[in-house]
Amino acid sequence: MELAALLASLCVVALVHTKSRIAGAIAAAAWCVGACAYGVVAFRTHGPLLFVGIAAPPWVYFAFLGGVFAFNAAVVAGALRRRRRGRPPDTGRAPSDA
């Protein structure tokens, strides 16, 4: 049941990503945190996870999700940096009507 919810939420992340790259990156980073929480519970209760019949050790699972999280965090950080640079400088004065 949890795995189905995780996959359904990944589809939502994909839909968000089609509308906005930044919002998609934020949603994907949040999804990675949720997937890591799922992984912690799954590895404690079930042992290694099976992916296409191959047992995945915890370090592979968390390394992959960590990489996806780092990529999306870099996308968000780059977007925030670009947005700040594009702003006009604040002079501390009210704009003139001239």
N, C-alpha and C positions, 0 to 999 in steps of 0.2 A: 504494500500500500504506500509506504513512504517513497519507494523507488518510483512509483507511478506519479506521485506528486512532484518529485524532483524532475522527472522528464517533462511533465506538463509545464512546470514553471520554466524549464529551459526553452520550451516553445514560445512562451510569453516573452522571454528575454530576446529571442530571435525576432519576434514581431516588433518589440520596442526598438531594437537595433536597426530595423528597416526604416523607421521614422526619424531617428536621430542618433548620430554616432556617439555623442556624449552621453545621452540618456541610456543608450544601449550599453556603453562601457560601465556606467554606474550600476545598471541592473545586472550585468554579467559579474561584476565584482561582488555584489551582494549575493548573487546566486552561488558564487564560489565559497563564500563564507557559510551559506546554508548547506552546500554539498560537503564541506569539511565537517560540519556538525553531524551530518548524516553519517559520514565516514567513521567518525569517532564511535558513534553508537553501533554501527554495523560491524566494525572490527572487534569491538568488545563482545558482542553477542554471537556473531556468526563466524568469526575467524576471517580468513582471506576471502575477498570478494572474487566472484567469477566473472570474467569478461570473455565472451565467446568461448567458454569452456576452459579458459586459462586462469589459474589463480593469480590474482594481483596482490603482491605484498603491500602493506600500508605505506611504505616509503615511496613507492611508485605512484600510488593514488594521490598522496599529499604533495609530492613534488610536481605532478602534473597540474593539480589545482592551484598550487602556489605560483606556478609559471603563468597560468591563465590570469590569476588575480593580479600579478605584477604587471603584465602587459596592459590590462584594462586600467589599472591605477596610473600607469604611465600615460595612457591616452587622456585620462581625465586631468592629470597634472599638466600635460602639454596644452590642453584646451584652456585651462585656467590661466596659464602663463601668457598665452596668446591674447586672451581677452583683456588681461590687465595692461598689456603693452599697447593695445589699440585705443585705450581711453585717452582723451585729451588731458593734459596736465592741469591740476587744480592750482589756480593762482591765489586762491583765498579771497578773491573779489567777486562781486556780483557781475554778471555780464552786462556790458553797456548796450544801450539801444541805438548807438550811432551807426 
